[in-house]
């Protein structure tokens, strides 16, 4: 149960700074299910790409609303030509509160974050090679690695192959696992993919009416696109809700 932010395109520092400050507020004031404690305070992380490579990757197990390192990370983005940035606020459900379980997860040029829970996620079928990538104990990290496992040629993966890997992995989870949601952002540094996938058949989703909680929005600006779990108070950004099962492919700076 978390909050997701992704910005793609020609991003200037004032926009990043404002977006990250607004997103940080969700650690304290973001939506939570009715039965849950207030806030998303169990960790945070940021990955930012320049020239298609992650040049900043920082995570913390602390509350982003109170952690001074969050502001330091925001300031470190000044004067950088960023193409894609992903930020995550964690509300722990599976796995301990520690840096290894904080998101986003990054491996080579790929990054990923997730909102939702794959029940019995420890049973996601990973082969020995990909199990070795895991550093934490969350279902979210296993879902990330499971998508990577579907890439036939990781070194030369093109957008079509990545989209196919996301779809195949999600389809397998849908058929073989119960889950609340698989709202995800996945990036290779050139593009990012945003998926809203909420399980309307899940008993908890139905009982607690969680469709509105597991939201995902796309905001369009002049030079960038923003994906967020909740609408942020940003000037000149028009928001639109993603439909359930909708998968978007969004370009980074070098593909506008």
C-alpha positions in Angstrom: 0.0 0.0 0.0 2.0 2.9 -1.3 2.1 6.1 -3.4 3.8 6.4 -6.8 5.2 9.3 -8.7 6.8 9.3 -12.2 7.8 12.2 -14.4 8.9 11.7 -18.0 10.0 14.2 -20.6 12.0 17.5 -20.7 11.9 18.1 -16.9 13.3 21.4 -15.5 14.4 21.6 -11.8 11.6 24.0 -10.6 9.0 21.5 -11.8 10.8 18.6 -10.2 11.2 20.4 -6.9 7.6 21.4 -6.8 6.3 18.0 -7.8 8.6 16.2 -5.2 7.5 18.6 -2.4 3.8 18.0 -3.2 4.4 14.3 -3.4 6.2 14.3 -0.1 2.9 15.6 1.5 1.3 12.3 0.6 3.6 10.6 3.2 1.6 12.4 5.8 -1.8 13.2 4.1 -2.1 10.7 1.3 -5.1 8.5 0.9 -5.2 5.2 2.9 -7.8 2.5 3.2 -10.4 3.0 5.9 -9.0 0.4 8.2 -5.4 1.6 7.9 -3.3 4.0 9.9 -2.8 7.5 8.5 0.1 8.1 6.1 2.7 6.4 4.0 5.6 6.6 6.4 7.6 3.4 6.0 10.2 4.5 3.6 10.8 6.3 0.3 13.1 6.3 -2.7 14.0 8.2 -5.8 15.6 7.2 -9.0 16.4 9.7 -11.8 17.8 9.1 -15.3 20.0 11.4 -17.4 21.1 10.3 -20.9 19.1 7.1 -20.3 21.2 6.1 -17.2 20.2 6.2 -13.5 22.5 8.9 -12.1 20.7 9.3 -8.8 19.4 6.4 -6.8 18.6 6.9 -3.1 16.3 5.1 -0.7 15.4 5.4 3.0 13.4 3.5 5.5 12.3 6.8 7.2 9.2 8.9 6.8 9.8 11.2 3.8 7.7 13.9 5.5 10.3 14.1 8.3 13.5 12.9 6.6 15.9 15.7 5.7 17.6 13.4 3.2 14.5 13.7 1.0 15.0 17.5 0.6 18.7 16.9 0.0 17.9 14.4 -2.7 15.5 16.9 -4.3 18.2 19.7 -4.3 20.7 17.3 -5.9 18.6 17.3 -9.0 19.2 21.0 -9.7 21.0 21.7 -13.0 20.6 18.1 -14.1 19.0 17.3 -17.5 16.6 14.6 -16.4 14.6 12.5 -18.7 12.8 10.2 -16.3 12.3 10.3 -12.5 10.5 7.8 -10.3 9.6 8.3 -6.6 7.8 6.1 -4.2 6.4 6.4 -0.7 6.0 3.1 1.2 3.2 1.9 3.5 4.5 -1.5 4.6 2.3 -4.6 4.3 4.7 -7.3 3.2 8.3 -7.3 4.4 10.0 -5.4 7.2 10.6 -1.6 7.3 14.1 -1.3 5.9 16.1 0.1 3.0 16.1 -3.1 1.1 12.3 -3.2 1.0 11.9 0.5 0.2 11.1 1.3 -3.4 11.9 2.0 -6.3 13.9 -1.2 -7.1 16.7 -0.7 -9.6 18.7 -3.4 -11.5 21.0 -2.4 -14.3 19.1 0.2 -16.3 15.7 -0.9 -15.1 13.6 0.5 -12.3 10.2 -0.3 -10.9 7.7 0.6 -8.2 4.4 -0.9 -7.2 1.2 -0.1 -5.2 -0.8 -3.1 -4.1 -0.3 -6.6 -2.7 0.3 -9.9 -4.4 -0.9 -12.4 -1.8 1.5 -15.3 -1.3 3.9 -13.4 -3.5 6.8 -15.5 -2.1 5.5 -18.2 -4.5 6.0 -16.1 -7.6 8.1 -18.6 -9.8 11.6 -17.2 -10.1 14.5 -19.3 -11.4 17.8 -19.4 -9.6 19.4 -16.7 -11.8 16.7 -14.1 -11.1 16.2 -15.1 -7.4 19.8 -13.9 -7.0 18.8 -10.4 -7.9 16.5 -10.1 -4.9 17.7 -8.0 -2.0 14.6 -7.6 0.1 11.5 -9.7 1.0 8.6 -7.9 -0.6 6.1 -9.2 -3.1 6.7 -6.0 -5.1 10.4 -6.7 -5.7 9.5 -10.3 -6.7 7.0 -8.9 -9.2 9.8 -6.6 -10.6 12.2 -9.5 -11.0 9.4 -11.7 -12.5 8.9 -9.1 -15.3 12.7 -9.1 -15.9 12.6 -12.9 -16.2 10.2 -12.6 -19.1 12.7 -10.5 -21.1 14.4 -12.8 -23.5 17.2 -10.4 -24.2 17.7 -8.1 -21.3 20.8 -6.4 -22.8 19.0 -5.4 -26.0 15.4 -5.2 -24.8 13.3 -2.9 -27.0 10.0 -1.2 -26.0 7.8 -3.9 -27.5 9.7 -6.6 -25.6 9.4 -4.7 -22.3 5.7 -4.1 -22.9 5.2 -7.8 -23.7 7.1 -8.9 -20.5 5.0 -6.6 -18.3 1.8 -8.0 -19.9 2.9 -11.7 -19.6 4.0 -11.4 -16.0 0.8 -9.6 -15.0 -1.3 -12.1 -16.8 0.4 -15.0 -15.0 -0.2 -13.3 -11.6 -3.9 -12.7 -12.5 -4.4 -16.4 -13.4 -2.5 -17.9 -10.5 -2.5 -15.5 -7.5 -5.0 -13.4 -5.5 -3.9 -9.8 -5.4 -5.4 -6.4 -4.5 -3.6 -4.3 -7.2 -0.7 -4.2 -9.5 -0.4 -0.5 -10.1 3.2 -0.2 -11.4 5.7 2.1 -13.0 8.6 0.4 -14.9 11.4 2.2 -16.8 14.4 1.4 -18.9 15.6 5.0 -19.0 14.3 5.7 -22.5 10.6 5.1 -21.7 8.5 4.4 -18.7 5.4 2.2 -18.5 2.5 2.9 -16.2 -0.1 0.2 -15.5 -3.3 0.4 -13.4 -4.4 -3.1 -12.6 -6.9 -3.5 -9.7 -8.5 -6.8 -8.8 -12.2 -6.1 -8.6 -12.8 -9.7 -7.5 -10.5 -9.5 -4.4 -12.5 -9.7 -1.2 -10.7 -6.9 0.5 -11.0 -4.6 -2.6 -14.8 -5.3 -2.6 -15.4 -5.1 1.1 -13.4 -1.9 1.7 -14.3 -0.3 -1.7 -10.6 0.2 -2.6 -11.0 1.0 -6.3 -10.7 4.7 -5.5 -7.6 4.1 -3.3 -5.8 2.1 -6.0 -6.0 5.1 -8.3 -3.4 6.2 -10.9 -3.5 9.5 -12.8 -1.7 10.9 -15.8 -0.9 14.6 -15.8 0.0 16.3 -19.1 2.3 19.4 -19.1 3.9 21.3 -22.0 7.1 19.3 -22.0 6.5 16.4 -19.6 4.0 13.8 -18.4 3.4 12.9 -14.8 2.0 9.7 -13.3 0.8 9.8 -9.7 -1.3 7.8 -7.4 -3.1 11.0 -6.5 -3.6 14.3 -8.3 -0.9 16.8 -7.2 -1.4 20.6 -6.9 0.8 21.6 -9.8 0.3 24.5 -12.2 -0.5 23.9 -15.8 -1.0 20.2 -15.3 -4.3 18.6 -16.5 -5.0 15.3 -14.8 -6.8 12.3 -16.2 -7.6 9.0 -14.3 -6.2 5.8 -15.8 -8.9 3.2 -16.4 -8.5 -0.1 -14.8 -6.3 -2.5 -16.9 -4.8 0.5 -18.8 -1.1 0.4 -19.7 0.7 3.5 -20.9 4.1 3.9 -22.6 5.6 7.3 -22.0 8.7 8.8 -23.6 11.7 10.3 -21.7 13.6 13.5 -22.6 15.4 12.1 -25.7 12.2 10.9 -27.4 10.0 14.0 -27.3 
